[in-house]
Amino acid sequence: MKIRLKDNTIRIRLSMDELACLAEGETVTMATALGTHSLLTELVPCEDSHDIGLQDGLLFIKIEQSKYQNLHASEEEGFEIELGDSIILIQKDYQCVGREEALNVGLFPNPKGEDAAC
């Protein structure tokens, strides 16, 4: 999972395995060290509503499991959810052409092919 923050937008890029887990209803978690503190980010598939929150070093994002299932089964790049003043972008993480192969393991094949630059 890769997370990018810009203003009120959180963009999350998912590997093939992470998206498969979310589509199956499993929570995906990532820990990030912030100096002597840490931030735990959890993507939680749920039944019927979306939610976002931050509490005691835990950022949780709840999105309907069906959104992950639809993304997993399609050629779509991602989807967008508005939660109050926040915008959540969930996207497939694509392989970068010219990048060290070890950094591309588990990522989606680049739809632009071998000629695509990152």
N, C-alpha and C positions, 0 to 999 in steps of 0.2 A: 504494500500500500504506500502510495506517495501522496503527500498532502501539500497543497499550495494555498496560502492565504493571501487575499488581496481585498482590502476594504471589507465589505460585508459578504464576500464570496469565499466559499471553501471548495476547492477543486480536489477531488480524490480520484487517483488513478489506481486501477486494480489489475493484478496479474490474473492469468487464466485460473489458477487454483483458488485465489481469493474470491473471484466472481462465482466460481462453481460452488464454493462453500456457502456463500450468501444465498445463492439460488436454492440450495438445499435447506436453508433455514438456520445455518450455523452463524454465530457471531464471529467477526474478524476483528482482531485486536492488534494494536501496534504501540510500543512504548518508545518515547522519545526523551532522551536526557536533556535537561535544561539547566546547565550548571550543576548545582547540588540538588536540584529538584527533578521531577520527571512528569511528563504528560502521558497519560494513557488514553488512547483513542480507540473507541469501540464502535463498529458499525453493527447495528442490531437489526436483523430482519424482523418485521412484526406483521400482524394480521391485517390491520385496517387503518392505521393512522401514522402520521409522521411526527417526529419530535426531535428537538436538539437541546442539549443542556451541558453545563460545565459545573462540576462540583468536586471539590477536594482533589484536583489534579486529574479528573476524569472528564474527557469530552466524549459524550455519547450522541450518536446520530441514529435515530430509528426511522427506517423507511420500509414501506410495504415490501414484503418478500416478492410479490408478483412483479414489481419493477425490476428486481434483480433477475428473476426468471425470464422475463421478456428480453432483457439485455443479453443474457447468456445465450438465448436461443436465436438471436438475430445478428444481422451484420451491422446494426446500429453502433455508433461510436460511444454513445452514452445517453444520459437523461439529466434533467434539471428539476429540482424541487425548491419551492419557496417556503421558508419557515419563518414567519414574522418578517423581520428586516434582513434575514439571512437568505442567501442563495446557496444551495448545495448542488454542485456538479459532480456526477458520478460518471467516470469514463473508463474505457478499456485502456490499459497501458500497452502501447505498441513498441515493438523492437525498433531501435535506432540503427540505421545503416551507417557503417563505419565505426560503430562503437565496439569495444572489446566484447567478444562473444559471451563471456561469463556474465556481463551486465545485462544481457538480453534473455537469459535463461528464464523460462516460465512466462514470458510476455507474449502478447498476441502478435502474430505475423503482421508486418507493416502492410496495410492495404495498398500503399503506393509502390510497393515492390522494391527492387534493388536500387532504383534511381532516387529514392526518397532520402532527403537530408533531414536531420533532426533540428 
